[in-house]
Amino acid sequence: MKHRYCAEYKNCKIRPVWHEDIELYRIWRNNEMLSRYLTPVGKITPEMQEKWYKNNQEDPDVISFSVEETVDLKRLVGSASLYEFVGNTAEVGKTIIGDDDARGKSLGFYSELMTVYIGFEKLGLEKIVARIHEDNVASMKRARRLGYTITGKHPFENGGYECELMATKEQFYTTHPFLHEIHIYEE
């Protein structure tokens, strides 16, 4: 869905996806190390990425964010999304820090924190769910830090299992008393 939501916290900013972002997205998604825990889609061509961008902008069931590091690197470093909206629930995911220089700076945590916060504050959500492969150590660590609880698991199509996680708005706000430090605005 085309939107105007932005948020900033510490060294991280999330903003709408711009057309000029999509080539980096394609490169990151084609990187097997970065995409091994995502739904397999095969090698993405520039034409496929253009089609994805157009669909992403029109799909009312997806809100995607580009992630920027704002202090040292001052550039696009990743992505995060909310999708699968059902009532007052949505799924968070597709959180990738694709820039090698940006890893280890808590940007995955900050970007997902702000994405979920926008979901609760601006979109009226009451519950966020997530699916994370049990072997995805970094994402599972981030999920614990974000305050999700594991509610189940299911087989993943590339092997192993995906854990099903959930956080309510109340649980999220209790876990993160510093949310008032996040600046949400529209561009």
Phi and psi in degrees as a GROMACS rama.xvg file:
@    title "Ramachandran Plot"
@    xaxis  label "Phi"
@    yaxis  label "Psi"
@TYPE xy
-69.156  130.263  LYS-2
-145.804  176.639  HIS-3
-125.512  11.0016  ARG-4
-72.39  135.709  TYR-5
-135.817  157.718  CYS-6
-152.092  149.831  ALA-7
-133.749  140.114  GLU-8
-155.593  127.137  TYR-9
51.2582  -121.711  LYS-10
-97.3097  23.8098  ASN-11
-132.562  140.565  CYS-12
-131.843  138.086  LYS-13
-114.922  146.27  ILE-14
-153.444  170.201  ARG-15
-59.4798  155.183  PRO-16
-75.2625  129.116  VAL-17
-100.919  153.806  TRP-18
-54.8406  -38.3588  HIS-19
-68.9133  -9.1067  GLU-20
-80.6003  -22.4233  ASP-21
-70.0268  -23.8388  ILE-22
-69.1115  -40.4635  GLU-23
-64.085  -40.6806  LEU-24
-56.4272  -44.1765  TYR-25
-63.2617  -44.0095  ARG-26
-61.1896  -46.1136  ILE-27
-63.7914  -43.0629  TRP-28
-67.9129  -28.6053  ARG-29
-82.1022  -7.79469  ASN-30
-79.724  113.915  ASN-31
-59.678  -34.2038  GLU-32
-67.765  -36.1745  MET-33
-79.5028  -30.5134  LEU-34
-103.873  4.85733  SER-35
-62.2177  -23.058  ARG-36
-103.583  5.38551  TYR-37
-96.4893  161.041  LEU-38
-56.811  125.034  THR-39
-66.5177  133.981  PRO-40
-130.25  -0.223503  VAL-41
81.5333  -176.273  GLY-42
-69.42  129  LYS-43
-95.8896  124.613  ILE-44
-88.7434  164.174  THR-45
-57.1557  -36.4207  PRO-46
-66.6117  -40.6764  GLU-47
-64.1336  -38.1547  MET-48
-68.218  -39.2926  GLN-49
-59.8938  -44.7208  GLU-50
-63.5111  -42.1013  LYS-51
-58.1893  -45.7063  TRP-52
-60.9784  -46.5136  TYR-53
-60.3914  -47.1719  LYS-54
-64.3116  -40.113  ASN-55
-62.2933  -38.2664  ASN-56
-70.7295  -26.9362  GLN-57
-97.9624  -19.5379  GLU-58
-75.4993  115.304  ASP-59
-72.0558  -5.17658  PRO-60
-101.904  12.8037  ASP-61
-142.534  131.685  VAL-62
-124.362  113.386  ILE-63
-107.516  146.753  SER-64
-126.146  142.507  PHE-65
-92.6134  143.727  SER-66
-110.076  129.045  VAL-67
-118.984  142.185  GLU-68
-91.6469  128.049  GLU-69
-108.653  -3.63789  THR-70
-107.852  -57.2048  VAL-71
-95.7618  -54.0442  ASP-72
-81.4735  -38.1897  LEU-73
53.533  51.3087  LYS-74
-157.54  170.38  ARG-75
-63.9227  130.427  LEU-76
-130.269  -11.186  VAL-77
-177.16  -163.441  GLY-78
-150.239  160.47  SER-79
-154.511  156.241  ALA-80
-148.185  156.467  SER-81
-116.117  138.086  LEU-82
-158.325  -179.415  TYR-83
54.1983  52.631  GLU-84
-71.3426  124.329  PHE-85
-137.157  110.033  VAL-86
61.1995  -124.765  GLY-87
-103.102  27.5182  ASN-88
-124.987  144.533  THR-89
-144.603  162.924  ALA-90
-100.395  140.629  GLU-91
-107.507  144.343  VAL-92
169.954  -160.021  GLY-93
54.9863  28.5581  LYS-94
-81.7707  115.651  THR-95
-133.57  131.233  ILE-96
-104.892  99.31  ILE-97
-88.2532  -21.1272  GLY-98
-80.7557  118.737  ASP-99
-56.0925  -37.4108  ASP-100
-70.6758  -14.5694  ASP-101
-94.334  -10.0873  ALA-102
-71.8694  147.692  ARG-103
82.9558  11.5385  GLY-104
-111.8  13.8322  LYS-105
67.6376  15.0805  SER-106
-67.9848  -33.011  LEU-107
-62.0728  -45.5139  GLY-108
-62.8166  -51.3097  PHE-109
-60.9373  -43.1719  TYR-110
-67.1341  -40.7025  SER-111
-71.7681  -35.5927  GLU-112
-57.1342  -47.8663  LEU-113
-69.6887  -36.3414  MET-114
-61.6799  -47.499  THR-115
-65.4763  -41.3638  VAL-116
-60.6771  -42.7235  TYR-117
-60.9214  -41.5996  ILE-118
-57.2707  -44.7638  GLY-119
-74.9015  -45.7662  PHE-120
-76.5919  -40.328  GLU-121
-106.431  -24.7465  LYS-122
-106.971  -0.380163  LEU-123
71.9803  21.0049  GLY-124
-72.6158  151.602  LEU-125
-117.407  -14.8492  GLU-126
-149.139  139.936  LYS-127
-119.607  135.693  ILE-128
-117.674  161.474  VAL-129
-150.234  156.15  ALA-130
-127.154  123.11  ARG-131
-133.644  130.449  ILE-132
-61.3138  135.677  HIS-133
-60.8006  -23.7048  GLU-134
-87.5824  -5.52627  ASP-135
-82.6927  82.5942  ASN-136
-58.4969  -46.0242  VAL-137
-62.4247  -44.0403  ALA-138
-70.4488  -36.0888  SER-139
-66.7893  -38.6105  MET-140
-62.6825  -44.2483  LYS-141
-61.6852  -41.4189  ARG-142
-62.3464  -42.0318  ALA-143
-63.1957  -43.5929  ARG-144
-64.0993  -32.7798  ARG-145
-77.3323  -14.9905  LEU-146
96.0812  14.6752  GLY-147
-70.0741  152.366  TYR-148
-112.851  144.606  THR-149
-80.3266  127.633  ILE-150
-111.092  -8.07807  THR-151
167.784  -173.618  GLY-152
-155.859  159.795  LYS-153
-145.923  158.391  HIS-154
-62.9615  142.649  PRO-155
-100.251  141.467  PHE-156
-62.8165  -20.4076  GLU-157
-100.136  13.0983  ASN-158
107.518  156.001  GLY-159
74.7346  -158.513  GLY-160
-133.279  149.406  TYR-161
-102.153  132.554  GLU-162
-84.4551  140.783  CYS-163
-99.6071  127.456  GLU-164
-125.276  162.161  LEU-165
-154.754  147.257  MET-166
-142.734  132.413  ALA-167
-86.9329  162.831  THR-168
-58.6129  -45.5425  LYS-169
-61.0368  -46.0161  GLU-170
-60.7699  -43.918  GLN-171
-63.1694  -47.2056  PHE-172
-67.0111  -35.7114  TYR-173
-67.6204  -39.8143  THR-174
-69.5054  -28.2526  THR-175
-125.373  77.5036  HIS-176
-68.2292  -6.29378  PRO-177
-94.4327  9.75415  PHE-178
-57.292  -26.7301  LEU-179
-62.7441  -14.9413  HIS-180
-79.1643  -13.6259  GLU-181
-82.3096  129.151  ILE-182
-98.9906  112.597  HIS-183
-103.783  135.723  ILE-184
-154.881  175.042  TYR-185
-115.914  138.998  GLU-186
